Amino acid sequence: MISRQQAIELDESDALADFRDRFVITDPDLIYLDGNSLGRLPKATVDRVRATMAEEWGDGLVRSWRSGWMAEPGSVGARLAPLIGADPDEVLLTDQTSLNLYKLASAALAHQAPRSTVLTDSGNFPSDIYVLSGVAGAAGGSVRMVGADPVAPSTSAIEAALDDQVGLVSLSHVNFKSGALLDMSSITTAAHEAGAMVLWDLSHSVGAVPIDLRGSGVDLAVGCTYKYLNGGPGSPAFLYVARHLQDTLVQPIHGWWGQEDMFGFGLEYEPAPGMDRFATGTMPILSLAGAGVGIDLTAEAGIDRIRSKSVALTSLIVDLFDELPAGYGFSLGSPRDDGVRGSHVSLRHPDGYRITQALIERNVIPDFRAPDVVRLGAAALYTRFVDVWDAFERLREIMESGAHEEFTDERSGVT
Ligand SMILES: Cc1ncc(COP(=O)(O)O)c(C=O)c1O
């Protein structure tokens, strides 16, 4: 049995322990295990956004576009680049993940014509599958979906489904439900050998797992900044386009921010060179300010230190799961192998929704994903080992007392 004292000792030797203090924590008893959905608020974000409002907007007014705001999508992207193994001029912060996925998948299929099949797997985020289906349909093709193994991810099913119809392979690097981590490098190589391009969704890996887009030869990627990067609710997403493709691909939403001479106001669309052509309209400057702070904090902590603590935290979750009596009825919905697990662990239970509500009542915040997944996220910058230990203690108490049975299984709204 792992003792609470052992968890405390792990916190005492944690190289990232001081980072917790860099976040706004209003309730010290709250155990927040949902940083894989919405990261915590960095203290510096409060000051940064306030300065953006008071000085840059309040005082600078429209002059601030010229003195800094226009460059921000690219300059914040350049600060994110080292976290994903990209060059500074290969990343842009803009729009939402869904929209960026649409833009890049459409550009890729146009480039790959007449190939019009998009290959994905059933572990991809459903919204991505909807977007990809729309994009493939518009190109006269369809989505081909292989089954994802949530606990033992492998590349073989994806490789076996490649043929000369497939123009694009698009996958989530980390499965949003199980946390399974795919082998980016092998899949990218196999896709290229079959003549397909690749587009990775990094939403559940960026800021938690080291990513090497350049080293893996990745063509395209998208991801959000509001999970492990702590950018804030609805903070702008990012897109990555490998440099050699930037002047070849044309995205389908021809807005003025992607126009070569934006302030020339010509009536014909001429895509700007480089990453600028992947922008569309006016950027959300207040949210960008928050995204920048979250990215800088992550870079300061260092992705390798983050990954080692994240692996230690998720391993502790797996160990504590193993200590739960079998009679509680949980099964592990995530890989046991650290090497193929992202930064959250899923516990499956037929009563998962009610258990999630009972945990929330006890000041533990996981989230629930239908049909039966309780997701426990381990955000290394502020989650402590003792938090994980205490969460399991509260879980045991719920299961012993049957407290979850007081809650309804009827699902409504945000889960
Ligand atoms: C893996 C993944 N992709 C895409 C999305 C959708 O992102 P957005 O709503 O910002 O477009 C999410 C949202 O949580 C996600 O987890």
PDBQT file of the ligand as one rigid body, heavy atoms in Angstrom, charges set to zero:
ROOT
HETATM    1  C1  LIG A 501      -8.361  16.551 -29.121  1.00  0.00    +0.000 C 
HETATM    2  C2  LIG A 501      -9.281  17.711 -29.338  1.00  0.00    +0.000 A 
HETATM    3  N1  LIG A 501      -9.399  18.207 -30.578  1.00  0.00    +0.000 NA
HETATM    4  C3  LIG A 501     -10.221  19.245 -30.838  1.00  0.00    +0.000 A 
HETATM    5  C4  LIG A 501     -10.962  19.835 -29.842  1.00  0.00    +0.000 A 
HETATM    6  C5  LIG A 501     -11.894  20.957 -30.184  1.00  0.00    +0.000 C 
HETATM    7  O1  LIG A 501     -11.304  22.157 -29.896  1.00  0.00    +0.000 OA
HETATM    8  P1  LIG A 501     -12.087  23.556 -30.140  1.00  0.00    +0.000 P 
HETATM    9  O2  LIG A 501     -13.390  23.446 -29.453  1.00  0.00    +0.000 OA
HETATM   10  O3  LIG A 501     -11.189  24.547 -29.478  1.00  0.00    +0.000 OA
HETATM   11  O4  LIG A 501     -12.218  23.746 -31.590  1.00  0.00    +0.000 OA
HETATM   12  C6  LIG A 501     -10.836  19.361 -28.526  1.00  0.00    +0.000 A 
HETATM   13  C7  LIG A 501     -11.596  19.978 -27.429  1.00  0.00    +0.000 C 
HETATM   14  O5  LIG A 501     -11.510  19.646 -26.291  1.00  0.00    +0.000 OA
HETATM   15  C8  LIG A 501      -9.988  18.259 -28.276  1.00  0.00    +0.000 A 
HETATM   16  O6  LIG A 501      -9.863  17.750 -27.051  1.00  0.00    +0.000 OA
ENDROOT
TORSDOF 0
